[in-house]
Amino acid sequence: MEKNKLIKIFYPLLILLFPLIGKIFFELDWNGFDFLVMGLLILSLSVLINLTLYYLKFSKLKFLLVLILVTTFILIWIELAVGIFETTFAGS
């Protein structure tokens, strides 16, 4: 991969600025571990999507895999936040 594409993989981590601002100004209840876990999830999603788009040739397969990746990310995020599946990883 090019250096420019490698740097773009880290752009989605800027989303973590929103909870950081919430923690500073609005007393959001996040600690360092929360930022680490979400950073790893976001970075993993970004890397996997970029690898999918870069290496696969068929657009239907690309779309399907990206949809599966995003859906999995959202389900993990919701489970960690509120525990819709009531696993031991639930945040509530």
Buried (B, 14 or more C-beta within 10 A) or exposed (E): EEEEEEEEBEEBBEEBEEBEEEBEEEEEEBEEEBBEBBBEBBBEBBBBBBBBEEEBEEEEEBEEBBEEBEEEBEEBBBBBEEBEEEEEEBEE
